[in-house]
Amino acid sequence: MGHQGCNTSGNHEICAKIAENAHQAGETNQAQKRTIKRDWTMKTILTSSTVLFTILFSLAFGIACGYAVISAILHAFAHRPELEKAPATAVIASTASSH
């Protein structure tokens, strides 16, 4: 396998080394591209998950605080219905029978 710039009448060993180094550099470059893509994907997922959980937590916390405040206000203004007390009246009971 020849490399560009190598002629067939020159040193074949040097041309083989150049081709091998170029091939290894290409593999390393591909691995770096995969790593960069994987890192970018993980950062994107982590960022979007963080934003989503922040929004959900804020929403749940806001609902819970609103519920607590409204319950406290209603409890403060609630009045207990009191039973009407019958007026104290004297009852005269007659024991004499009128037969």
C-alpha positions as CSV (number, residue, x, y, z in Angstrom):
1,M,0.0,0.0,0.0
2,G,1.7,3.2,-1.1
3,H,1.3,6.7,0.2
4,Q,0.9,9.8,-1.9
5,G,4.4,11.3,-2.5
6,C,6.2,8.0,-2.4
7,N,7.6,6.7,-5.5
8,T,8.2,3.0,-6.2
9,S,11.9,3.4,-6.8
10,G,12.6,4.9,-3.4
11,N,12.6,3.4,0.1
12,H,9.6,1.2,0.6
13,E,10.1,1.0,4.3
14,I,9.8,4.7,4.7
15,C,6.7,4.8,2.6
16,A,5.2,2.0,4.6
17,K,5.9,3.8,7.9
18,I,4.3,7.0,6.5
19,A,1.2,5.1,5.4
20,E,1.0,3.4,8.7
21,N,1.3,6.6,10.6
22,A,-1.3,8.3,8.4
23,H,-3.7,5.3,9.0
24,Q,-3.2,5.5,12.8
25,A,-3.7,9.3,12.8
26,G,-7.0,8.8,10.9
27,E,-8.2,6.2,13.5
28,T,-7.1,8.5,16.4
29,N,-9.0,11.4,14.7
30,Q,-12.1,9.2,14.4
31,A,-11.9,8.2,18.0
32,Q,-11.6,11.9,19.1
33,K,-14.6,12.8,17.0
34,R,-16.7,10.1,18.7
35,T,-15.5,11.2,22.1
36,I,-16.3,14.8,21.3
37,K,-19.8,13.9,20.0
38,R,-20.4,11.7,23.1
39,D,-19.3,14.5,25.4
40,W,-21.6,17.0,23.6
41,T,-24.5,14.6,23.8
42,M,-24.0,14.0,27.5
43,K,-23.7,17.7,28.2
44,T,-26.9,18.4,26.3
45,I,-28.8,15.7,28.1
46,L,-27.4,16.8,31.5
47,T,-28.3,20.4,30.8
48,S,-31.8,19.8,29.6
49,S,-32.5,17.4,32.5
50,T,-31.3,20.0,35.0
51,V,-33.6,22.6,33.5
52,L,-36.6,20.2,33.4
53,F,-36.1,19.1,37.0
54,T,-35.6,22.7,38.1
55,I,-38.9,23.7,36.5
56,L,-40.8,20.7,37.9
57,F,-39.4,21.3,41.4
58,S,-40.3,25.0,41.2
59,L,-43.8,24.2,40.1
60,A,-44.3,21.6,42.8
61,F,-42.8,23.8,45.5
62,G,-45.0,26.7,44.4
63,I,-48.2,24.6,44.5
64,A,-47.3,23.3,48.0
65,C,-46.6,26.8,49.3
66,G,-49.7,28.2,47.8
67,Y,-51.8,25.4,49.3
68,A,-50.2,26.1,52.7
69,V,-50.8,29.9,52.6
70,I,-54.4,29.5,51.4
71,S,-55.1,26.9,54.0
72,A,-53.7,29.1,56.7
73,I,-55.8,32.1,55.6
74,L,-58.9,30.0,55.5
75,H,-58.2,28.6,58.9
76,A,-57.6,32.0,60.4
77,F,-60.9,33.4,59.1
78,A,-63.0,30.3,59.7
79,H,-65.5,30.7,62.5
80,R,-66.9,27.8,64.4
81,P,-70.7,27.8,64.5
82,E,-71.8,28.0,68.1
83,L,-74.9,26.3,69.2
84,E,-77.6,28.7,70.3
85,K,-78.1,28.3,74.1
86,A,-81.7,28.2,75.2
87,P,-82.6,31.0,77.5
88,A,-82.7,30.0,81.2
89,T,-86.4,30.0,82.1
90,A,-88.0,28.8,85.3
91,V,-90.2,25.8,84.9
92,I,-93.0,25.5,87.4
93,A,-94.0,22.0,87.8
94,S,-97.2,21.2,89.5
95,T,-97.4,18.0,91.4
96,A,-101.1,18.3,92.2
97,S,-103.2,16.3,90.0
98,S,-106.5,17.7,88.9
99,H,-108.6,14.5,88.8
